[in-house]
Amino acid sequence: MSCEKFLRLSQNSSVTKKEKNRSSDDEMTKKWIDANTKKCPNCGTEIEKKGGCKKMHCYDCKHVFDWNKL
């Protein structure tokens, strides 16, 4: 095998591994977002609640809503 062919194959292999890792990271992020956030009923922005009362304010559209009713 020539050096050029080896280099090309090893680069393709590492790109594939990076793509697989990125895909796995993306899937884990999506699962976390789905489990820990709710969408603003007005604009759809994902919102995380870290405690406090159930009254929420969307940072994007300023809509006020009840966290428990979503």
Contact map, one row per residue, 1 for C-alpha under 8 A:
1110110000000000000000000000000000000000000000000000000000000000000000
1111110000000000000000000000000000000000000000000000000000000000000000
1111111000000000000000000000000000000000000000000000000000000000000000
0111111100000000000000000000000000000000000000000000000000000000000000
1111111110000000000000000000000000000000000000000000000000000000000000
1111111111000000000000000000000000000000000000000000000000000000000000
0011111111100000000000000000000000000000000000000000000000000000000000
0001111111110000000000000000000000000000000000000000000000000000000000
0000111111111000000000000000000000000000000000000000000000000000000000
0000011111111100000000000000000000000000000000000000000000000000000000
0000001111111110000000000000000000000000000000000000000000000000000000
0000000111111111000000000000000000000000000000000000000000000000000000
0000000011111111100000000000000000000000000000000000000000000000000000
0000000001111111110000000000000000000000000000000000000000000000000000
0000000000111111111000000000000000000000000000000000000000000000000000
0000000000011111111100000000000000000000000000000000000000000000000000
0000000000001111111110000000000000000000000000000000000000000000000000
0000000000000111111111000000000000000000000000000000000000000000000000
0000000000000011111111100000000000000000000000000000000000000000000000
0000000000000001111111110000000000000000000000000000000000000000000000
0000000000000000111111111000000000000000000000000000000000000000000000
0000000000000000011111111100000000000000000000000000000000000000000000
0000000000000000001111111110000000000000000000000000000000000000000000
0000000000000000000111111111000000000000000000000000000000000000000000
0000000000000000000011111111100000000000000000000000000000000000000000
0000000000000000000001111111110000000000000000000000000000000000000000
0000000000000000000000111111111000000000000000000000000000000000000000
0000000000000000000000011111111100000000000000000000000000000000000000
0000000000000000000000001111111110000000000000000000000000000000000000
0000000000000000000000000111111111000000000000000000000000000000000000
0000000000000000000000000011111111100000000000000000000000000000000000
0000000000000000000000000001111111110000000000000000000000000000000000
0000000000000000000000000000111111111000000001000000000000000000000000
0000000000000000000000000000011111111100000000000000000000000000000000
0000000000000000000000000000001111111000000000000000000000000000000000
0000000000000000000000000000000111111100000000011000000000000000000000
0000000000000000000000000000000011111110000001111000000000000000000000
0000000000000000000000000000000001011111000001110000000000000000000001
0000000000000000000000000000000000001111101111100000000000000000000000
0000000000000000000000000000000000000111111111100000000001000010100000
0000000000000000000000000000000000000011111100000000000000000000100001
0000000000000000000000000000000000000001111100000000000000001010000000
0000000000000000000000000000000000000011111110000000000000011000000000
0000000000000000000000000000000000000011111111000000000000000000000000
0000000000000000000000000000000000000011001111100000000001010000000000
0000000000000000000000000000000010001111000111110000000000000000000000
0000000000000000000000000000000000001111000011111000000001000000000000
0000000000000000000000000000000000011100000001111100000000000000000000
0000000000000000000000000000000000011000000000111111000000000000000000
0000000000000000000000000000000000000000000000011111000000000000000000
0000000000000000000000000000000000000000000000001111100000000000000000
0000000000000000000000000000000000000000000000001111110000000000000000
0000000000000000000000000000000000000000000000000011111100000000000000
0000000000000000000000000000000000000000000000000001111100000000011100
0000000000000000000000000000000000000000000000000000111110000001111000
0000000000000000000000000000000000000000000000000000111111000001111000
0000000000000000000000000000000000000000000000000000001111100111100000
0000000000000000000000000000000000000001000010100000000111111111000000
0000000000000000000000000000000000000000000000000000000011111100000000
0000000000000000000000000000000000000000001010000000000001111100000000
0000000000000000000000000000000000000000011000000000000001111110000000
0000000000000000000000000000000000000000000000000000000011111111000000
0000000000000000000000000000000000000001010000000000000011001111100000
0000000000000000000000000000000000000000000000000000001111000111110000
0000000000000000000000000000000000000001100000000000001110000011111000
0000000000000000000000000000000000000000000000000000011100000001111111
0000000000000000000000000000000000000000000000000000011100000000111111
0000000000000000000000000000000000000000000000000000010000000000011111
0000000000000000000000000000000000000000000000000000000000000000011111
0000000000000000000000000000000000000100100000000000000000000000011111
